Amino acid sequence: MENEVLRAIRERRSIPRFRPERVPEEALEAVLEAGRWAPSYANLQPWEFIVVREEGTREALSTIAAKVTIYRRVIENADAVIVVAVDPQIDPLHCREDAAVAAQNMALAAHSLGLATYWIGVPEGGPGSAAALTRDLLGIPDGLQVVAILPLGYPDPDYRPQVDRRPLAEMVHRERYGARRDG
Ligand SMILES: Cc1cc2nc3c(=O)[nH]c(=O)nc-3n(C[C@H](O)[C@H](O)[C@H](O)COP(=O)(O)O)c2cc1C
């Protein structure tokens, strides 16, 4: 089967290279709006999306991201960066999943608009961790968890992502783990 949603899900890629082009404010808003419409546990919506466009702040964020990714430069080259944070006091059980689905919604929305994102995962950590330094840099309250940094921009058309997926037959189990097919 095929439709626009299925195609966007399949064709979205993490792109670490962007063209030096401004992302219009309405496209950025549409991406953020897609995050807002993500599902969350009991519809608790524990999200905070911090949008960073200033060059100096992107550079500082890039230095921090070196702690968690080798592709930190993508933050400097992105026109905008969305930092996804959540409040565990609002959703103690599932706040990190809530963050992940919002981030994926935004990644798909960006793709549907001809933009691209590059997901940088931020594990929770103590003093000096990428999460703690990101909180300090952006003034995010200590109680919040930073889950993802999403650089956003127009993809470099020359960049050819080389990714594949394990076959469905290998990851789907029918009725019981290990049972690969019906009957
Ligand atoms: C939770 C999560 C964390 C990720 N963190 C990083 C990261 O820190 N650095 C990085 O280079 N890519 C990161 N990625 C991007 C993945 O490497 C990428 O999604 C994967 O290779 C599949 O490629 P695709 O997104 O183009 O389909 C992350 C993706 C997810 C979902």
The ligand as a Tripos MOL2 file, in Angstrom:
@<TRIPOS>MOLECULE
LIG
   31    33     1     0     0
SMALL
NO_CHARGES

@<TRIPOS>ATOM
      1 C1         16.9320    8.2240   19.8400 C.3       1 LIG1
      2 C2         17.8770    8.5560   18.7170 C.ar      1 LIG1
      3 C3         19.0950    9.1200   19.0280 C.ar      1 LIG1
      4 C4         19.9950    9.4230   18.0040 C.ar      1 LIG1
      5 N1         21.1820    9.9940   18.3480 N.ar      1 LIG1
      6 C5         22.0970   10.2310   17.3890 C.ar      1 LIG1
      7 C6         23.3530   10.7990   17.7340 C.ar      1 LIG1
      8 O1         23.6220   11.1210   18.8920 O.2       1 LIG1
      9 N2         24.2650   10.9960   16.7420 N.ar      1 LIG1
     10 C7         23.9900   10.6620   15.4590 C.ar      1 LIG1
     11 O2         24.8670   10.8270   14.6210 O.2       1 LIG1
     12 N3         22.7790   10.1780   15.0940 N.ar      1 LIG1
     13 C8         21.8340    9.9520   16.0250 C.ar      1 LIG1
     14 N4         20.5990    9.4680   15.6740 N.ar      1 LIG1
     15 C9         20.2690    9.2820   14.2400 C.3       1 LIG1
     16 C10        20.4050    7.8230   13.8420 C.3       1 LIG1
     17 O3         21.7680    7.5010   13.6900 O.3       1 LIG1
     18 C11        19.6160    7.5740   12.5480 C.3       1 LIG1
     19 O4         18.2680    7.8390   12.7810 O.3       1 LIG1
     20 C12        19.7820    6.1320   12.0400 C.3       1 LIG1
     21 O5         21.0990    5.8990   11.6230 O.3       1 LIG1
     22 C13        18.8440    5.8100   10.8780 C.3       1 LIG1
     23 O6         19.0140    6.7230    9.8380 O.3       1 LIG1
     24 P1         17.8090    7.5760    9.2520 P.3       1 LIG1
     25 O7         17.3280    8.4950   10.3700 O.co2     1 LIG1
     26 O8         18.3660    8.3530    8.1090 O.co2     1 LIG1
     27 O9         16.7120    6.6310    8.8440 O.co2     1 LIG1
     28 C14        19.6640    9.1650   16.6600 C.ar      1 LIG1
     29 C15        18.4090    8.6400   16.3590 C.ar      1 LIG1
     30 C16        17.5200    8.3500   17.3720 C.ar      1 LIG1
     31 C17        16.1410    7.8280   17.0370 C.3       1 LIG1
@<TRIPOS>BOND
     1     1     2 1
     2     2     3 ar
     3     2    30 ar
     4     3     4 ar
     5     4     5 ar
     6     4    28 ar
     7     5     6 ar
     8     6     7 ar
     9     6    13 1
    10     7     8 2
    11     7     9 ar
    12     9    10 ar
    13    10    11 2
    14    10    12 ar
    15    12    13 ar
    16    13    14 ar
    17    14    15 1
    18    14    28 ar
    19    15    16 1
    20    16    17 1
    21    16    18 1
    22    18    19 1
    23    18    20 1
    24    20    21 1
    25    20    22 1
    26    22    23 1
    27    23    24 1
    28    24    25 2
    29    24    26 1
    30    24    27 1
    31    28    29 ar
    32    29    30 ar
    33    30    31 1
@<TRIPOS>SUBSTRUCTURE
     1 LIG1         1 GROUP 0 **** ****
